[in-house]
Amino acid sequence: MYVYDDFDTEFLAERNRQFRAQVERRINGSLTEDEFKPLRLMNGLYLQLHAYMLRVAIPYGTLNPHQMRKLAEVADRWDKGYGHFTTRQNIQFNWPKLADVPDIMDSLAEAGIHAIQTSGNTIRNVTSDHFAAAAADEIADPRPVAELIRQWSTDHPEFQFLPRKFKVAVTGSEIDRAVTKAHDIGLRMVRRDGEAGFEVIVGGGLGRTPMIGKVLREFLPVADLLPYLEAIVSTYNLLGRRDNKFKARIKITVHENGIERIRELVEARFIDNRPKFDAEATEAQLARIEAMFQAPDLPAACDLPYQAAYAADPAFRAWADTNLHPHRNPDYAIVTISLKAHGATPGDATSDQMRLIADLAEAYGHSEIRISHEQNVILPHIARADLPALYKALRVQGLAVANVGLISDIIACPGMDYCALATARSIPVAQEIATHFDALKLEHDIGPLKIKISGCINACGHHHVGHIGILGLDRAGVENYQITLGGDGSEDAVLGTRTGPGFAYDQIVPAIERIIRAYLAQRLSPAETFLAAYKRLGLAPFKAALYDQEGADAA
């Protein structure tokens, strides 16, 4: 992973010194809250319902054990002993005191961690595939490119006050685990005639006006990446609307102007930009970064301990069937650690759990840790021989839940329990769905299913691309939950279809059960997933099941 040099260290120290002075001025009254707001947002500090919230960047979802222990230390010393991993591969601390935030930032800096550009109308934390450098289907590791973009975009003088926030995702695989088509810019690594490059997608996004991104360039050589990105963002910076924040994202700019007009403007600006970039210096910097991302040496390993445990232990077998993914080296596996224990808050990890993950990454995982946009933790390089011991250790801290990709592996935003923007609760709905289907013992029979829940129209829970999406709204002071079906955040990305009227809080779980019962009754076989059944059957049978007389009364 990327290692800070003297420039990075001093840059971060200076940023932290500046923010410490700003915090002191806010506390002594020299700055009003309105004056302080843009300054704190540039450093990832929000004012939520009950307290400040600090959003810390985990660039492209990559951590080492020292950094994970540092996050645990922050949770214990300045928060309430836990952190919340988000759909942007960040971590949020929900209870810091304003006076302590500068000390938190200095402490994080000791481990090469920061909160820069995790908020505000700027280029946010660049996200990537959480299986990078391990997945068998990968063309190339996308993280060096993501790091190059992070360096280019950090404190970019032209892009600190964009019309709205701006999100970039990079994937190195044909299988899109980074939801690139729902980003302002999505980059998919491809090869043409042996040359590496990118398919460039623009104008994706969720929120109140969800849109799937459109292909701007089918092939962009790696050498042209930065001037082309600069052309896109600068075109948006000039053309994007500032008169209405609800119409200020690049997806609206693309929609209002058309992809052909945007392509024309971007290509013209790219031609102008390209000579201004030192291509050799960029190539040298990328090579320097790539050297830091060399895959670990993975010695051959016998998997007899794994086979024995798989045959003898049904609990281990269930965990292996759901939480392991194929590694490019057949002697190894990619392990997803679920942060979705039944009844727990999705994405939350205690400081003890963080420290255990750090210890296990050192003991078994070549000191590599990833955070997924699905709010789980990944150990990407685990020898199959070590899986039984790893599983046993995870069980101690409640981290061996066998539910990755199943109905209880729910993405949920913090909702009205924390967020000042939320109009409904998300966390309790996720908890009740998880515990309900666990009690019914249906989870494994249902099979792969992605439920995503948002507590407001901003869609931080990605409900639009959930196989089942749930959106919580306020209807005359009462929580009301709309359901969408058939969404997909993969390489075949599509927005879900709204089923009809919403449901009250106490009716949303029974409504989800009716959808699931309809699926189980009509699937061709247990091998047909919910999404496949929905694509085959369409909305009608699910809508009929959902709005039976009981459902109609609830609506």
C-alpha positions in Angstrom: 0.0 0.0 0.0 1.0 3.6 -0.4 3.6 4.8 2.2 3.8 8.5 3.1 7.0 10.3 2.2 8.3 13.5 3.8 6.2 15.7 1.6 3.0 13.8 2.5 3.8 13.9 6.2 4.5 17.7 6.2 1.5 18.4 4.0 -0.8 16.6 6.4 0.8 18.2 9.5 0.3 21.7 8.0 -3.3 21.0 7.2 -3.9 19.8 10.8 -2.1 22.9 12.2 -4.4 25.1 10.1 -7.5 23.3 11.3 -6.4 23.4 14.9 -6.3 27.1 14.7 -9.7 27.2 13.1 -11.2 25.1 15.9 -9.7 27.3 18.5 -11.2 30.3 16.8 -14.6 28.6 16.7 -14.4 27.7 20.4 -13.4 31.2 21.5 -16.2 32.8 19.3 -14.0 34.4 16.7 -15.7 32.3 14.1 -19.5 31.8 13.9 -20.9 28.4 13.0 -21.7 29.7 9.5 -18.1 30.8 9.1 -16.7 27.6 10.5 -18.9 25.2 8.5 -17.0 25.3 5.2 -13.7 25.0 7.1 -14.8 21.9 9.1 -16.4 20.3 6.1 -13.1 20.5 4.2 -11.7 18.4 7.0 -14.5 15.8 7.3 -16.2 17.2 10.3 -20.0 17.3 10.3 -22.5 18.5 12.9 -25.1 15.8 13.3 -28.2 15.4 15.4 -26.5 14.8 18.7 -22.9 15.7 18.3 -20.1 16.3 15.8 -19.2 13.4 13.5 -15.7 13.0 12.1 -15.5 11.1 8.7 -12.1 9.7 8.2 -10.8 8.6 4.8 -9.8 5.1 4.0 -8.6 5.7 0.4 -9.7 2.9 -1.9 -10.6 0.9 1.2 -7.1 -0.1 2.1 -5.7 -0.3 5.6 -2.7 -1.9 7.3 -2.9 -3.4 10.9 -1.2 -0.3 12.4 -3.8 1.9 10.9 -6.7 -0.3 12.1 -5.3 -0.2 15.6 -5.1 3.6 15.4 -8.8 3.7 14.5 -9.5 1.5 17.5 -7.4 3.9 19.7 -9.4 6.9 18.5 -12.6 5.0 19.2 -11.6 4.3 22.8 -9.9 7.5 23.6 -12.2 10.1 22.0 -15.4 8.3 21.1 -17.6 5.6 22.6 -15.5 2.5 21.7 -16.7 1.9 18.2 -16.6 3.2 14.6 -19.0 3.0 11.7 -17.7 1.9 8.3 -19.5 3.5 5.4 -20.6 2.9 1.8 -17.7 5.2 0.8 -15.1 3.0 2.3 -14.6 5.6 5.1 -15.0 5.3 8.9 -17.2 7.7 10.9 -16.8 8.5 14.6 -20.1 9.8 15.9 -19.3 11.3 19.2 -16.1 13.4 19.2 -15.9 16.6 21.1 -15.0 19.6 19.0 -12.0 20.5 21.2 -10.6 17.0 20.8 -10.8 16.9 17.0 -7.4 18.5 16.3 -5.8 15.9 18.7 -7.6 13.1 16.9 -6.3 14.3 13.5 -2.8 14.5 14.8 -3.1 11.0 16.2 -4.4 9.7 12.9 -1.6 11.4 11.0 0.9 9.3 12.9 -0.5 6.3 11.0 -0.9 8.1 7.7 -4.6 8.7 8.0 -6.5 11.9 7.4 -10.0 13.3 6.9 -9.3 15.6 4.0 -12.1 15.9 1.4 -14.4 13.4 3.0 -17.0 16.2 2.8 -17.7 19.4 1.0 -18.2 20.2 -2.7 -15.0 18.7 -3.8 -13.6 15.4 -5.1 -14.3 12.9 -2.3 -12.4 9.8 -1.2 -11.7 7.7 -4.3 -13.2 4.2 -3.9 -12.3 0.9 -5.5 -12.8 -2.8 -5.6 -12.4 -4.3 -2.2 -11.0 -7.5 -3.7 -8.3 -5.6 -5.6 -5.0 -7.5 -6.1 -6.6 -10.8 -5.0 -9.6 -11.4 -7.3 -9.3 -14.1 -9.9 -11.2 -12.1 -12.4 -9.0 -8.9 -12.1 -7.3 -7.3 -15.1 -5.0 -5.2 -12.9 -4.9 -3.8 -9.4 -6.8 -0.5 -9.6 -5.5 0.9 -6.4 -2.3 2.6 -7.7 -4.5 4.5 -10.2 -6.9 5.4 -7.3 -3.9 6.7 -5.3 -2.7 8.7 -8.3 -6.1 10.3 -8.5 -6.2 11.0 -4.8 -2.9 12.8 -5.0 -4.0 14.8 -8.1 -7.3 15.8 -6.5 -6.2 16.6 -3.0 -6.3 20.4 -2.5 -6.6 20.9 -6.2 -7.0 24.7 -6.4 -9.7 24.6 -9.1 -11.8 21.9 -7.6 -12.3 22.9 -3.9 -15.7 24.6 -4.6 -17.4 22.6 -7.2 -21.2 22.9 -7.8 -21.7 19.8 -5.6 -19.7 16.9 -4.2 -17.9 14.7 -6.7 -17.3 11.0 -6.4 -14.9 8.7 -8.4 -14.7 4.9 -8.4 -12.2 2.6 -10.1 -12.4 -1.1 -10.8 -9.9 -3.4 -12.3 -12.3 -6.2 -13.1 -15.0 -7.0 -15.5 -17.1 -7.8 -12.5 -18.0 -4.5 -11.0 -17.7 -4.6 -7.2 -17.1 -0.8 -7.0 -20.6 0.3 -8.3 -18.8 2.5 -10.9 -22.0 3.3 -12.9 -23.5 5.1 -9.9 -20.6 7.5 -9.6 -19.9 11.0 -11.0 -16.9 9.3 -12.8 -16.5 5.6 -13.0 -13.3 4.1 -14.4 -13.3 0.5 -15.6 -9.9 -0.9 -16.5 -9.8 -2.6 -19.9 -7.3 -3.7 -22.5 -7.3 -3.0 -26.2 -4.8 -4.6 -28.5 -2.7 -5.3 -25.4 -2.7 -1.7 -24.1 -4.1 -0.9 -20.7 -6.6 1.8 -20.4 -10.0 2.7 -19.1 -13.7 2.8 -20.1 -14.8 6.2 -18.7 -18.3 6.5 -17.4 -19.8 9.8 -16.3 -23.1 11.1 -14.8 -24.0 8.3 -12.5 -25.4 9.0 -9.1 -28.3 8.2 -6.7 -30.0 10.6 -4.4 -33.3 12.3 -5.3 -32.7 12.0 -9.1 -31.0 8.6 -9.6 -29.2 7.9 -12.8 -27.0 5.3 -14.3 -23.8 6.7 -15.7 -23.1 6.9 -19.5 -20.0 5.9 -21.3 -18.0 9.0 -22.2 -15.0 7.2 -23.7 -14.8 3.6 -24.6 -11.0 3.5 -24.3 -8.7 6.0 -22.6 -4.9 5.2 -22.4 -3.5 5.2 -18.9 -1.1 8.0 -19.9 -4.0 10.3 -20.6 -5.9 9.7 -17.4 -5.1 12.9 -15.4 -5.6 15.4 -18.2 -8.8 13.7 -19.2 -10.1 13.7 -15.6 -9.2 17.4 -15.4 -11.1 18.0 -18.6 -14.2 16.3 -17.2 -14.2 18.1 -13.8 -13.3 21.5 -15.2 -16.1 21.2 -17.8 -18.5 20.3 -15.0 -17.2 23.1 -12.8 -18.0 25.7 -15.5 -21.2 24.1 -16.8 -22.7 22.7 -13.6 -25.6 24.5 -12.0 -25.2 26.6 -8.9 -28.7 28.0 -8.7 -30.2 24.8 -7.3 -28.3 22.4 -5.2 -30.7 19.6 -6.1 -29.8 20.0 -9.8 -26.1 20.7 -9.3 -24.6 17.2 -9.6 -22.8 16.2 -12.9 -25.6 13.7 -13.6 -28.0 16.6 -14.1 -25.4 18.5 -16.2 -25.1 15.4 -18.5 -28.9 15.0 -18.6 -29.6 18.6 -19.5 -26.8 18.9 -22.1 -26.8 15.4 -23.4 -23.8 13.0 -23.5 -22.7 14.1 -27.0 -22.5 17.7 -26.0 -20.6 16.8 -22.8 -18.2 14.6 -24.8 -17.6 17.4 -27.3 -16.7 19.9 -24.5 -14.6 17.4 -22.6 -12.6 16.3 -25.6 -11.9 19.9 -26.6 -10.7 20.7 -23.1 -8.7 17.5 -23.0 -6.8 18.6 -26.2 -6.0 21.9 -24.5 -5.1 20.2 -21.2 -2.9 17.4 -22.4 0.3 19.5 -23.2 0.1 21.1 -19.8 0.7 17.8 -18.0 4.2 16.3 -17.7 3.4 12.8 -19.0 6.9 11.5 -18.0 6.6 12.8 -14.5 3.1 11.3 -14.2 4.3 8.0 -15.5 7.2 8.0 -13.1 4.9 8.8 -10.2 2.5 6.0 -11.1 5.4 3.6 -11.4 6.6 4.7 -7.9 3.1 4.1 -6.5 2.7 0.7 -8.2 6.0 -0.4 -6.6 4.3 0.1 -3.2 1.4 -2.1 -4.2 3.3 -5.2 -5.1 1.3 -8.3 -4.3 2.6 -10.3 -1.3 4.6 -13.4 -1.8 2.1 -16.3 -1.3 3.9 -19.6 -0.7 2.2 -22.8 -1.6 -0.1 -24.1 1.2 -1.8 -27.4 1.9 -5.5 -27.1 2.3 -6.0 -30.4 4.2 -6.9 -28.5 7.5 -9.6 -26.6 5.5 -11.0 -29.8 4.0 -11.1 -31.5 7.4 -12.9 -28.6 9.1 -15.3 -28.2 6.1 -16.3 -31.9 6.4 -16.6 -32.0 10.2 -18.0 -28.6 11.3 -21.4 -27.5 9.8 -20.9 -24.0 11.2 -17.5 -23.6 9.6 -18.9 -25.0 6.4 -21.8 -22.5 6.3 -19.3 -19.6 6.9 -17.0 -20.9 4.2 -19.8 -21.2 1.7 -20.9 -17.5 2.2 -17.9 -15.6 3.4 -15.1 -16.9 1.2 -14.4 -15.8 -2.4 -12.0 -17.3 -5.0 -8.5 -16.0 -4.9 -6.2 -15.8 -8.0 -4.0 -18.3 -6.1 -6.0 -21.5 -5.6 -4.2 -22.2 -2.3 -5.7 -19.0 -0.9 -9.1 -17.4 -0.3 -10.5 -13.9 0.0 -12.2 -13.7 3.4 -15.1 -11.2 4.0 -15.6 -10.5 7.7 -19.3 -9.7 8.2 -20.1 -6.6 10.3 -23.7 -7.6 10.1 -24.4 -9.8 13.1 -28.1 -10.4 13.4 -29.5 -7.5 15.3 -26.3 -5.4 15.1 -25.9 -2.0 13.5 -24.7 -2.6 9.9 -21.1 -1.4 9.5 -20.3 -0.8 13.2 -17.1 -2.3 14.6 -16.0 -2.1 18.2 -12.4 -1.2 19.1 -11.8 -4.8 20.3 -13.1 -6.1 17.0 -10.8 -3.7 15.1 -7.8 -4.8 17.1 -8.6 -8.5 16.5 -8.9 -7.9 12.8 -5.5 -6.1 12.9 -4.0 -9.1 14.8 -5.4 -11.6 12.4 -4.2 -9.7 9.3 -0.7 -9.8 10.7 -0.9 -13.5 11.7 -2.6 -14.9 8.6 -3.2 -12.1 6.0 0.1 -10.6 5.0 -0.9 -7.4 6.9 -3.5 -6.4 4.4 -7.0 -5.2 5.3 -9.8 -3.8 3.0 -13.1 -2.1 3.7 -15.9 -2.7 1.3 -18.6 -0.3 0.2 -20.9 -3.0 1.6 -19.8 -2.1 5.1 -17.8 -5.2 5.7 -14.0 -5.9 6.3 -12.0 -8.1 3.9 -8.8 -10.0 4.5 -7.7 -10.5 0.9 -4.9 -13.1 1.2 -5.6 -16.0 3.6 -4.1 -19.4 3.0 -6.8 -22.0 2.9 -4.8 -24.0 5.5 -5.3 -21.1 8.0 -9.0 -20.7 7.5 -10.1 -22.9 10.4 -7.9 -21.1 12.9 -9.0 -17.7 11.5 -12.6 -18.7 11.8 -12.1 -19.8 15.4 -10.5 -16.5 16.3 -13.2 -14.5 14.6 -15.9 -16.3 16.6 -14.5 -14.9 19.9 -15.5 -11.3 18.9 -18.7 -12.2 17.1 -17.2 -11.7 13.7 -17.8 -15.2 12.2 -21.4 -14.6 11.1 -22.1 -16.7 8.0 -24.2 -14.2 6.1 -22.2 -12.4 3.4 -24.4 -11.7 0.4 -27.5 -13.0 2.2 -30.6 -11.1 3.4 -29.1 -10.0 6.7 -26.0 -8.5 5.0 -27.8 -5.2 4.7 -26.4 -1.9 3.6 -27.9 0.8 5.8 -27.2 4.5 6.3 -27.2 5.8 9.9 -30.7 7.3 9.4 -32.5 9.3 11.9 -30.5 7.8 14.8 -27.6 10.0 13.9 -28.0 12.0 10.7 -29.5 15.5 10.7 -30.7 15.1 7.1 -32.6 11.8 7.7 -36.4 11.6 7.6 -36.7 8.1 8.9 -34.9 5.4 10.8 -32.7 2.9 8.9 -30.8 1.0 11.5 -33.8 -0.5 13.4 -35.3 -1.6 10.1 -32.1 -3.4 9.1 -31.9 -5.0 12.6 -35.5 -6.2 12.5 -35.2 -7.6 9.0 -32.0 -9.5 10.0 -33.4 -10.9 13.2 -36.8 -11.7 11.6 -35.4 -13.9 8.8 -32.9 -15.5 11.2 -35.7 -16.5 13.4 -37.6 -18.0 10.4 -34.4 -19.9 9.5 -34.9 -18.9 5.9 -31.7 -16.9 5.2 -29.7 -19.6 3.6 -32.7 -21.0 1.7 -33.3 -17.5 0.2 -29.8 -17.3 -1.1 -28.0 -14.3 -2.5 -30.0 -11.1 -2.0 -28.9 -7.5 -1.5 -31.2 -5.3 0.6 -30.2 -1.6 0.9 -31.9 0.9 3.1 -31.7 4.7 3.1 -33.2 7.0 5.7 -33.8 9.9 3.3 -33.9 10.8 -0.3 -30.1 11.4 -0.4 -29.7 7.6 -0.8 -26.6 7.0 1.3 -27.8 3.5 1.7 -27.8 3.0 -2.1 -31.4 1.7 -2.0 -31.9 2.5 -5.7 -29.5 -0.3 -6.7 -30.6 -2.9 -4.1 -32.3 -6.1 -5.2 -34.8 -4.9 -2.6 -34.4 -1.2 -1.8 -36.1 0.6 1.1 -36.4 4.4 1.3 -37.6 5.9 4.6 -39.5 9.2 4.2 -41.5 11.5 6.4 -45.2 11.6 5.6 -47.0 14.2 7.8 -44.7 13.5 10.7 -45.0 9.7 10.3 -42.3 7.4 9.0 -43.2 5.8 5.7 -41.1 3.3 3.8 -41.1 2.9 0.0 -39.9 -0.3 -1.6 -38.1 -0.7 -4.9 -37.3 -4.0 -6.6 -34.9 -5.2 -9.2 -32.0 -2.7 -8.6 -28.5 -3.8 -9.4 -25.2 -2.1 -8.7 -23.0 -4.5 -10.7 -21.6 -4.2 -14.2 -25.2 -4.7 -15.3 -26.3 -1.7 -13.2 -30.0 -0.8 -13.2 -32.2 1.3 -11.0 -34.9 -0.5 -9.0 -38.6 0.0 -9.8 -40.9 1.5 -7.1 -43.6 -1.0 -6.2 -46.3 1.5 -5.1 -47.5 3.2 -1.9 -45.2 3.0 1.1 -45.6 1.2 4.4 -45.6 2.3 8.0 -42.7 1.4 10.3 -44.4 -1.5 11.9 -45.5 -2.9 8.5 -42.2 -2.8 6.6 -40.8 -6.1 7.8 -44.1 -8.0 7.1 -44.1 -6.4 3.6 -40.5 -7.7 2.9 -41.6 -11.1 4.1 -44.4 -11.1 1.6 -42.0 -10.3 -1.2 -39.7 -13.1 -0.1 -42.5 -15.6 0.2 -43.6 -14.8 -3.4 -40.0 -15.4 -4.6 -39.7 -18.7 -2.8 -43.0 -19.9 -4.2 -42.2 -18.9 -7.8 -38.5 -19.5 -8.3 -37.6 -22.3 -10.7 -35.2 -23.9 -8.3 -33.1 -23.0 -5.3 -30.4 -22.0 -7.8 -32.5 -19.2 -9.2 -31.6 -16.0 -7.2 -34.1 -13.4 -6.2 -32.7 -11.0 -8.8 -32.8 -13.6 -11.6 -36.4 -14.5 -10.6 -37.4 -10.8 -10.7 -35.9 -10.4 -14.1 -37.8 -13.4 -15.4 -41.1 -12.6 -13.8 -41.2 -8.8 -13.7 -42.8 -6.6 -11.1 -46.3 -7.9 -11.3 -46.3 -11.0 -9.1 -44.3 -9.3 -6.4 -46.5 -6.3 -6.4 -49.6 -8.5 -6.2 -48.1 -10.3 -3.2 -47.0 -7.1 -1.6 -50.4 -5.3 -1.9 -52.7 -8.1 -0.8 -55.5 -7.0 1.5 -53.2 -6.8 4.6 -50.7 -4.8 2.6 -53.3 -2.5 1.1 -54.6 -1.7 4.6 -51.1 -1.0 5.8 -50.4 1.4 2.9 
